[in-house]
Amino acid sequence: MKTTIKWLKASYIAGTIADGIIVILMMIPSRMGETEFRYSMGLAAALMLGWTLLLVWGNRKPMERKGILLITIFPVITGLIATGIWAYASGIFTLQKTIPMVILGMAIALLMGFSYLKARNAENESARHHGQPTQKQ
């Protein structure tokens, strides 16, 4: 169980760091773009900060709050990756800017998915040992 908790905590920490960096970058006025985009960037930064804090909160009770990882994978990370790919296809981002973002997003999503499944399996194993019903696979 200790290993499972370490994986969960690693997932929460990785997500927190990535989101925290994005929040900081979004709040730098020179990165916020033209005046007409500053409002939407401010809204997005507020939501990203909220998600960052949600991951910090999840890390406090990683087993009980493991479901946060699933909704971080989809729609959050999946949406960020899809938006990055769209930005590349639209000519907004270069390939050099898009590839690292996609790889990092996929790596964090895989880490979170692995950690979630490991935690769910550990719960099911514990329930079997105590004669309790298990979650459906």
Contacts in CASP RR format, 6 or more apart in sequence:
PFRMAT RR
TARGET T0000
AUTHOR 0000-0000-0000
METHOD contacts of the structure
MODEL  1
MKTTIKWLKASYIAGTIADGIIVILMMIPSRMGETEFRYSMGLAAALMLG
WTLLLVWGNRKPMERKGILLITIFPVITGLIATGIWAYASGIFTLQKTIP
MVILGMAIALLMGFSYLKARNAENESARHHGQPTQKQ
1 122 0 8 1.000
1 126 0 8 1.000
3 118 0 8 1.000
4 63 0 8 1.000
4 115 0 8 1.000
4 118 0 8 1.000
4 119 0 8 1.000
4 122 0 8 1.000
5 62 0 8 1.000
5 63 0 8 1.000
7 111 0 8 1.000
7 114 0 8 1.000
7 115 0 8 1.000
7 118 0 8 1.000
7 119 0 8 1.000
8 59 0 8 1.000
8 62 0 8 1.000
8 63 0 8 1.000
8 66 0 8 1.000
8 69 0 8 1.000
8 115 0 8 1.000
8 116 0 8 1.000
8 118 0 8 1.000
8 119 0 8 1.000
9 59 0 8 1.000
9 62 0 8 1.000
10 111 0 8 1.000
10 115 0 8 1.000
11 69 0 8 1.000
11 108 0 8 1.000
11 111 0 8 1.000
11 112 0 8 1.000
11 113 0 8 1.000
11 115 0 8 1.000
11 116 0 8 1.000
12 55 0 8 1.000
12 56 0 8 1.000
12 58 0 8 1.000
12 59 0 8 1.000
12 62 0 8 1.000
12 68 0 8 1.000
12 69 0 8 1.000
13 59 0 8 1.000
14 108 0 8 1.000
14 111 0 8 1.000
14 112 0 8 1.000
15 52 0 8 1.000
15 55 0 8 1.000
15 72 0 8 1.000
15 108 0 8 1.000
15 112 0 8 1.000
16 52 0 8 1.000
16 55 0 8 1.000
16 56 0 8 1.000
16 59 0 8 1.000
18 104 0 8 1.000
18 105 0 8 1.000
18 108 0 8 1.000
19 48 0 8 1.000
19 49 0 8 1.000
19 51 0 8 1.000
19 52 0 8 1.000
19 55 0 8 1.000
20 48 0 8 1.000
20 49 0 8 1.000
20 52 0 8 1.000
22 48 0 8 1.000
23 45 0 8 1.000
23 48 0 8 1.000
23 49 0 8 1.000
23 52 0 8 1.000
25 31 0 8 1.000
26 32 0 8 1.000
26 41 0 8 1.000
26 42 0 8 1.000
26 44 0 8 1.000
26 45 0 8 1.000
26 48 0 8 1.000
27 42 0 8 1.000
27 45 0 8 1.000
29 38 0 8 1.000
31 41 0 8 1.000
32 38 0 8 1.000
32 41 0 8 1.000
32 42 0 8 1.000
33 41 0 8 1.000
51 72 0 8 1.000
51 76 0 8 1.000
54 68 0 8 1.000
55 68 0 8 1.000
55 72 0 8 1.000
57 65 0 8 1.000
57 68 0 8 1.000
58 65 0 8 1.000
58 68 0 8 1.000
62 119 0 8 1.000
63 119 0 8 1.000
63 122 0 8 1.000
63 123 0 8 1.000
66 115 0 8 1.000
66 116 0 8 1.000
66 119 0 8 1.000
66 120 0 8 1.000
67 116 0 8 1.000
69 112 0 8 1.000
69 113 0 8 1.000
69 115 0 8 1.000
69 116 0 8 1.000
70 112 0 8 1.000
70 113 0 8 1.000
70 116 0 8 1.000
72 112 0 8 1.000
73 109 0 8 1.000
73 112 0 8 1.000
73 113 0 8 1.000
77 105 0 8 1.000
77 108 0 8 1.000
77 109 0 8 1.000
77 112 0 8 1.000
78 109 0 8 1.000
80 101 0 8 1.000
80 105 0 8 1.000
81 101 0 8 1.000
81 102 0 8 1.000
81 105 0 8 1.000
81 106 0 8 1.000
84 93 0 8 1.000
84 98 0 8 1.000
84 101 0 8 1.000
84 102 0 8 1.000
85 98 0 8 1.000
85 102 0 8 1.000
87 93 0 8 1.000
87 98 0 8 1.000
88 94 0 8 1.000
88 95 0 8 1.000
88 97 0 8 1.000
88 98 0 8 1.000
120 135 0 8 1.000
123 134 0 8 1.000
123 135 0 8 1.000
124 134 0 8 1.000
124 135 0 8 1.000
124 137 0 8 1.000
127 133 0 8 1.000
127 134 0 8 1.000
127 135 0 8 1.000
128 134 0 8 1.000
END
